[in-house]
Amino acid sequence: MVAFRFHQYQVVGRGLPTPTEDHPRIYRMKLWATNEIFEKNPTTIENFGIWLRYQSRTGYHNMYNEYSDTTLNGAVEQMYTEMASRHCAASRSSRQPLSTPNICKRDNTKQFHKSDIRFLLVYQKVRPPSRKLQTTFKASRPNLFV
């Protein structure tokens, strides 16, 4: 199992009722912290679209990216890793990532939605039929590209 650095929490709240406003507006905020929470289905892969706003040397930027992962926390982890590597943005400069699962816009994410997807076998390694014919050291290197 993968250990994630960030974990998601949701905080829901509203202000106290006043004489002028009987039903105050309810607010919801998504936070990512380093404490631990667990997902409902940890084995199914989902696509997450994340809107984020980050600060760089040239100002603030809005961005939308899609990530495939088993959990939203893993997708946020990928987002922070990509922001640090590609955009040189620190995690403290990213603001409020919003996620929308399974609503994909990018073609490189949509290509994996087909149920009959196949991956090419680049090379085929011939394995011995029994443990008795397997040796620890070989006299020559195997030729994998046949």
C-alpha positions in Angstrom: 0.0 0.0 0.0 1.2 3.5 -0.8 1.9 6.0 2.0 0.6 9.4 1.0 2.1 12.6 2.3 -1.1 14.5 2.2 -4.6 13.5 3.3 -7.9 15.2 2.6 -10.3 16.6 5.2 -13.6 18.5 4.7 -14.7 21.2 7.1 -18.4 22.2 7.0 -19.8 25.1 9.0 -21.9 28.2 9.1 -22.3 31.3 11.2 -24.7 31.7 14.1 -28.2 32.9 13.3 -28.8 36.6 13.8 -32.0 38.6 13.9 -31.4 39.8 10.3 -30.4 36.5 8.9 -32.2 33.4 10.3 -30.5 30.9 8.0 -26.9 31.7 7.5 -25.0 30.3 4.5 -23.3 27.0 4.9 -19.6 26.9 3.9 -17.5 23.8 2.9 -13.8 23.8 2.7 -11.5 21.0 1.6 -8.1 20.8 3.3 -5.1 18.6 2.8 -3.0 17.7 5.8 -0.3 15.1 6.7 -2.6 13.2 9.1 -4.1 9.8 8.1 -7.6 9.0 6.6 -8.8 6.0 4.6 -10.7 5.8 1.2 -13.8 3.7 0.6 -12.5 1.8 -2.4 -8.7 1.7 -2.4 -8.4 -0.6 -5.4 -10.3 1.2 -8.2 -8.6 3.7 -10.3 -10.4 7.0 -10.8 -9.6 10.2 -12.8 -9.5 13.4 -10.9 -9.6 16.9 -12.4 -8.0 19.5 -10.2 -8.4 23.2 -10.5 -5.8 25.1 -8.7 -4.4 28.6 -8.3 -0.7 29.0 -7.6 1.8 31.8 -7.3 4.9 32.0 -9.3 7.6 34.6 -9.9 5.4 36.3 -12.6 2.2 36.4 -10.6 -0.8 34.2 -9.9 -2.0 31.5 -12.4 -5.1 29.4 -12.7 -4.6 25.8 -13.9 -6.6 22.7 -14.6 -4.9 19.2 -14.6 -6.2 15.7 -14.7 -4.6 12.8 -12.7 -5.4 9.1 -12.6 -5.0 7.5 -9.2 -6.8 5.2 -6.7 -7.4 8.0 -4.2 -7.9 11.7 -4.3 -5.0 12.0 -1.9 -2.8 10.3 -4.5 -4.0 12.7 -7.2 -3.2 15.7 -4.9 0.2 14.2 -4.2 0.8 14.0 -8.0 -0.3 17.5 -8.4 2.1 18.8 -5.7 4.9 16.8 -7.2 4.2 18.2 -10.7 3.9 21.7 -9.4 7.3 21.4 -7.7 9.0 19.8 -10.7 7.5 21.5 -13.7 6.5 24.9 -12.4 9.0 25.4 -9.5 6.0 26.3 -7.3 6.2 25.5 -3.6 3.3 23.7 -1.9 2.7 26.8 0.2 2.0 28.9 -2.9 -0.8 26.6 -4.2 -4.3 27.7 -3.2 -7.5 25.5 -2.7 -7.3 22.7 -5.2 -10.8 21.7 -6.2 -11.4 18.2 -7.6 -14.0 16.8 -9.9 -13.9 13.0 -10.3 -14.6 11.3 -13.6 -15.3 14.5 -15.6 -12.3 14.4 -18.0 -11.4 16.9 -20.7 -7.9 15.9 -21.7 -7.3 13.4 -24.5 -4.4 11.7 -22.7 -6.6 10.9 -19.8 -9.7 9.9 -21.9 -7.7 7.3 -23.9 -7.7 4.9 -20.9 -11.5 5.0 -20.5 -12.1 2.2 -23.1 -12.8 -1.2 -21.6 -11.0 -3.1 -24.4 -7.7 -1.3 -24.0 -4.6 -3.3 -24.8 -1.0 -2.7 -24.1 1.7 -4.0 -26.5 4.1 -6.6 -25.3 7.5 -5.0 -26.3 9.5 -8.1 -25.5 8.9 -11.7 -24.5 11.2 -13.3 -22.0 11.3 -17.1 -22.4 11.2 -18.7 -19.0 12.2 -22.3 -18.1 9.3 -24.7 -17.8 10.3 -26.1 -14.5 12.5 -25.0 -11.5 14.9 -27.9 -12.3 15.9 -26.3 -15.6 16.4 -22.8 -14.1 20.0 -21.8 -13.4 21.3 -19.0 -11.2 24.1 -17.9 -13.6 24.0 -17.9 -17.4 26.9 -18.2 -19.8 25.4 -15.5 -22.1 22.9 -12.7 -21.7 19.4 -13.4 -22.9 18.2 -12.0 -26.2 14.9 -10.4 -25.3 14.1 -8.7 -28.6 13.1 -11.6 -30.8 
